[in-house]
Amino acid sequence: MTKATIAKKATKTDRVLTLLKRKQGASIEELTKATGWLPHTARAAMTGLRKKGQTIERASVDGVSRYSIPAGA
């Protein structure tokens, strides 16, 4: 197999981005379940994404913080 035929393996950061791009976004609990990370690591990953230029919004829904990347951002 050549390097061109090997598909890129999805990283945990890719999973975080996918969850954050959903209309409803994601809670810390959803992010930790998807990645196996502890809550502080999931928050640190979002900080890293912000430093790379991503816009991440936080909203409180029924007392739970939900994070999302707005459409078009």
C-alpha positions in Angstrom: 0.0 0.0 0.0 1.1 3.5 -0.7 0.8 6.4 1.6 -1.9 7.8 -0.7 -4.2 4.8 -0.3 -4.0 4.7 3.5 -6.9 6.7 5.0 -6.2 9.2 7.7 -7.2 7.8 11.1 -9.6 10.1 12.9 -8.0 11.6 16.0 -9.7 12.5 19.2 -9.5 16.1 18.3 -11.4 15.3 15.1 -14.1 13.7 17.2 -14.3 16.8 19.4 -14.6 19.0 16.3 -17.4 16.8 14.9 -19.4 17.0 18.2 -18.9 20.8 18.5 -20.1 21.4 14.9 -23.4 19.7 15.6 -26.4 22.0 15.8 -26.9 21.2 19.6 -23.1 21.3 20.2 -21.8 19.1 23.0 -21.5 19.0 26.8 -18.3 18.2 28.6 -19.8 14.8 29.5 -20.4 14.0 25.8 -16.9 15.1 24.9 -15.3 12.9 27.7 -17.4 9.9 26.6 -16.3 10.3 23.0 -12.6 10.7 23.7 -12.0 8.9 27.0 -10.5 12.1 28.4 -11.1 13.6 31.8 -13.1 16.9 31.9 -10.1 19.1 32.3 -8.4 17.6 29.3 -11.6 18.1 27.1 -11.6 21.8 28.2 -7.9 22.1 27.4 -8.5 20.7 24.0 -11.2 23.4 23.4 -8.6 26.0 24.5 -6.2 24.6 22.0 -8.8 24.8 19.2 -9.5 28.4 20.2 -5.8 29.2 19.9 -5.8 27.7 16.4 -8.6 30.1 15.4 -11.8 28.2 16.1 -14.7 30.1 17.5 -16.3 28.1 20.3 -19.5 29.4 21.9 -20.8 28.3 25.3 -24.5 28.3 26.2 -26.3 27.0 29.3 -29.2 24.6 28.5 -31.2 23.3 31.4 -28.2 24.1 33.7 -25.7 22.2 31.6 -23.0 24.0 29.7 -23.0 23.2 26.0 -20.2 24.2 23.6 -20.5 24.6 19.9 -18.8 26.0 16.8 -21.3 28.3 15.0 -22.1 27.4 11.4 -19.9 29.3 9.0 -17.2 29.8 11.6 
